[in-house]
Amino acid sequence: MKPIGPIPTAFAAQKGELTIGGVGVRALAEAAGRTPFYAYDLQIASRQVERFRAAMPEAVHLHFAVKANPHPAVIKHFMTLTDGLDMASAGELERVRDCGADMGHVSFAGPGKRDAELELAISLGATLNLESESECARALKIGEKLGITPRLAVRVNPDFELKGSGMSMGGGAKPFGVDQERVPALVTEIIASGADWRGFHIYSGSQSLDADAIAESQKASLALAAELAQAIGEAPKSVNLGGGFGIPYTANDTPLDVEAIGEQLSTALDARDEVLRDTRFIIELGRWLIGEAGVYVARILDRKVSKGQLFLVTDGGMHHHLAASGNFGMVMKRNYPVAIGSRMGAETVESATIVGPLCTPLDKLAADIAIPQAEIGDYVAVFASGAYGLSASPVNFLSHPIAAEIVVNGGKITI
Ligand SMILES: Cc1ncc(COP(=O)(O)O)c(C=O)c1O
């Protein structure tokens, strides 16, 4: 038998049925009109924002990284609760524009921005986090053509990385950002061009559960920003200190001590270089804000035994939830937090492997886990699914129907 990840404590059950935002999974399936579906409880997301605000120094602004979950109701929710939004494509920019976001607090990072993407960002007034010198040259040209002063920040590829992160995005040769030693020359050029230089974006990694490592990278980012500003001879309006706050997915993961990060960041900010005195500091987070608010729910279609091993075959799988199948940037395949959502709290009586309908051995939602007696028609719930779920999955693979998405906020359901 293999362990499962920790089920977030915010979820409750009523008479053995999992509830999400106070609504039972059966009622949610009815509202969605089908299974599988993702359900996002926005109250959980709100509590994460509150926790962040309470833990972090006041000078720190919070941005939501839309790539984690681009559902319009999720975007609108974070638009009202956070101080800005971070984009990774023109598609995301269009989404937040259509949601009515204030473009003065929208930024766009990511290598390989097309001219049309630069044009859209500049015409909307979003800040471009430039990833290279040539991208900068194209942005300046497009700004001139449009007759708009572009808002430009430079993404820095720092010499350090976020230690222990699931995905490292700094330290050494990287496709992200401009190597730190080349940043002063580029910023000097931006300032000379008359563009609106916004500052630095220093993003060194994602999915870390190590508070000290995150605090260390923030401290290093502050020192680097000050050093670059001194070399340039001008103070940055803003410094994005990155993010990387992780959530527990598997049995060995422990929740991140966000309060410890806040304490260390507070000390580091108090001691910051004078050149950063009036700078606005930003932390951009995706999964920590929305990851634990989401549950993926599938229905059991078949119960079969092969060579003594029980398989529960569901109507959902890796085509909707690549990460839970262990195929989205995981080194080791470990079980996500999973439960039989229609038999919560029942005694575990057998072990099962939960799979999807795809003809590939990769299509597993959980391997060899202890479960209560589960039958055809029961619901399987995969927790910690609010970030990098549907939008990070190969939804066209084998042409099965796409999963529904439901947003629950204080008992109110939005499809
Ligand atoms: C530049 C940038 N910002 C934000 C994020 C969001 O990371 P997370 O959802 O882990 O907070 C990522 C993740 O890859 C990123 O590359």
The ligand as a Gaussian input file, in Angstrom:
#p B3LYP/6-31G(d) Opt

LIG

0 1
 C        7.526000      33.903000     -13.811000
 C        6.601000      33.062000     -13.010000
 N        5.749000      33.646000     -12.156000
 C        4.899000      32.934000     -11.402000
 C        4.853000      31.564000     -11.479000
 C        3.833000      30.857000     -10.637000
 O        4.383000      29.858000      -9.859000
 P        3.488000      29.184000      -8.706000
 O        2.160000      28.885000      -9.299000
 O        4.245000      27.963000      -8.341000
 O        3.370000      30.169000      -7.588000
 C        5.720000      30.888000     -12.345000
 C        5.689000      29.446000     -12.443000
 O        6.260000      28.804000     -13.249000
 C        6.619000      31.672000     -13.141000
 O        7.435000      31.092000     -14.006000

